[in-house]
Amino acid sequence: MARPKNQIPNNVVVVGLGRFGGAVAESLTRLGHEVLAIEESLTLVQSWSDRLTHVVQADSSDIEALRQLGVADFQHAVVGIGSDIEASVLTVLALSELGVPDIWAKAVTANHGKILERTGAHHVVYPEVAMGKRVAHLVTGKMIDFIEFDDDFAIVKTRPPREAVGKTLGESQLRSRFGVTVVGVKRPREDFTYAKPDTLVVEGDLLIVAGQTQKVERFAALP
C-alpha cells in the first residue's frame, strides 16, 4: 500500500468524541498539536465546536468521506469509538486503507481488540480495564498513583516503608532487597529530586518506584 506523500507530522485525527475520544482530543489540543476531530453525532459536534479548532460531522467508516477531509495526510489517528464495534472496526479499516501510519484504537473487549489489530490498528488500548486495575491498586494500598506497561513493568508513586524512613537510599538498599528502583523522591513543597545513594528519605516523602509489576506491588504493600 502506498503511503501518502504529504503527511503532517505530529498532527492527529481523532474519531469519536465520547468520553475517551473527547479527552484525547482536548489533551492533544492543550499540548499544542493540530487536531481534526470527526464525530457522527451532530449534538457532540456542536458541544465540542467551541473547545476544539477543527470538528466535523462525518461517517468515519466511509473512506471517501475521510479522503475528502484530508485524513490521509495525517501521521496519527485515534479511534475512540467503543459502543459501536462495527463502526470502530470499519473506521480502522478505512484509516488503514488510506495509509495512515500510526493508528490507535479503543477496544471494549479482548475479541474487539484482536479484530482491530487484524484490520490495521497499530496500538489497541483498553481504557476501562486499565482504569479498573489502577483504581484497585490505589484503593487497597499506600500507592498514590500506578501505571502499568504491557511488558509487566510498572511505575508507582508510593509512601516509603517505615524501615526506609530516616535512612539514605544507599543505607536502606531497597533495590538489592526488593528488586525495585527508586527513581526519585518528592517532598511536600519541594521540587522533585532524582534518587541518588545519598538521598535521605524522611517522613512525608513520596517515592517514585519502578520495576517488575509484582515486585513493585509487594514493595508498596510494606508497612
N, C-alpha and C positions, 0 to 999 in steps of 0.2 A: 504494500500500500504506500503510495507516495505521500510524503509529508508536505504540509503547506510551507510555502517559501517565506511567508511574511508573519510568522508567529510573533506575538507581542510578549516579550519576556516579563515574567513576574505578574502578569495580569491574569485575572481569574474570572471564569464564568461560573456562577452558582445557580443551580437549577433546583427550584423548590424553596419557598420561603416560609416553611413551617418553623417550629421551634429550633431545630437543628440548623437548617439551611439559613434561616434568618440570622442566627447568632454568628454563623461562619461569615456571612456576607458583611454584617456590621463590624465584626472584628477585623476583617481584611481591609475594609474601608478605613477604619481608625488607624491601621498600621501603614496607611499610605498607598495601598495597592489600588489599581483601577479594577473595578468590579462591574461585570454585567450580570444582573440578576434576572432570571427567567422564571415566570410563575404563570400557571394556567388560570388561577382564580383571580378574577378582577378585584374582588374585595381585598385580597392580600396585596395585590399590586398597588392599589390605592393607599393602603395603610403603610406601605414601605416607601412610597414615592418621595416622601419628604426626608427620609433618613439615608437613602442610597442615591447615588448620582444617576445610575442607569438601571431602570427597572422596566421590563417589557412583559406584556401578556402574550404568551405563545404556547403551543403544544410542543413540548420538548421532545416528544417521540417522533416528530415529523422532521426528517433530516433536511428537507428543503427549507423549512422554516428556520432551522438552525443555520443553514448555509447562508440564507439571506441576512441573518443577523450578524454574520461575520464570525461565528463561533470557531470556524476552522483556523482563524488567526490567533486563537488564544493558546497559551502554553499549558495552562492548568484548568481543570474543570472539577467542580464538586457537585455531586448529585445528592441532594438532601431529601429526595422522595423516599418515604418509608411505608406509608399506609397502602399505596397502590403499587404492588410489586410488579405488575405488568408494565406500568408506565416507567418504573425505575429501571427495569431491565432493557426496555426498548430505548430509553434515553441513553443509557450507557452504550448500547449497540450503535446508536446514531453517532454519538461522540467518537467512538472508535473508528467508524467508517469515515468520519471527517478527518481523521488523523490527529486528533488532539493527543499529545504525547504523554500527558500526566493526568489520569482520571482517578478521582477519589469518589467513593460511593458509600452511602449509608446502607447498612443491612439490618433487618429486624430479626432474622433467624440465620442459623448456620447454612441451611439449604439456599436461602436467598443469597447469602454471601458467595456460595460456590457458583451459583448461576451468574452473578455479577462478574466474578473473576473470569469465567469462561466466555463471557460476552465482551470483555475488553477492559474491565476495571483493573487498574494497576495497584490500587490500595482499597481495601474494604475495611470500614470501621463499624464497630458495634457500640454506639454511644450509650445505650441503655444498660448493656452488660457491663461496660467499663465503669459507668457511674455507680451501678449496684455494688460492684466489688469495692470501689473506693469508699462508699458510704459504710460498708460493713467494716472496713479497717478503721475508719475514723470513729465509729460509734463504740467499738469494743476495746480500744486500747489507748495508748498515750500518743498515738500519731496525730499530728496536726494536718498533715497532707500526705497523699500517697499517689505515686504514678508508677504504673507497671508497663513494661515494654514487652514486645512479642517474644523475645528470646529469654524469658524467665529472669529478667533483670528489673530491679525496682529502685526508685529513689524516694525517700521519705523525709519528712520533717517531723522530728520527734523530740520529746523531752529526754534528757540524759538519764541513764540508770544511776541509782544512788552511789554505786561504787565508783563512778567516774567523776562525781562532783568533788571539787577541791583538788583535783589532780590535773596534770598536763596530759595531753593525749599520748605522749611518749611514756608516761608513767602508767597509765591505765591499760595500754597495749590492747585496745579494743579490736584492732584489725587481726592480730595474731590469735586472739582468744575467741572472737566471734565470727571471723571471716567477712567482716564488713569494712567499708572505707568511709571514714568521716570526711566529707568534702569540705565542710565549713561549719562555722558557729555563728549564730545570730543572737546577739544580746539585746534586751529591750533598750530602745532609744539610742542604739549604736549601730554603725554600719556593719554589713556582713563581713566576716573575716574568713579568709581561706584557711583551712586547717593545716597546722604545722605541728611537729612533735612537741614544741614548747608552748602550744596554745593551751591556756588554762580554762577548764570547764568549771563554771560556778552555778550555784542555784539560780534558776530562772532562765538559763540559756536554752536555746533550741539548737539541735544538731541536724545538719543535712547529711543523711547517710545513704550510701549506695551499695548495692551488692545483689547477690542471688536472692530471689524473692523470699524463699523460706527463711534464709538466714537473717534478712532484714526484718521479717515479721517476728522471729524469735528475739532479736535484739530489742525491738520496740516494746516487747512484752515484759522485758526485765523490770523488776521493781526499782 
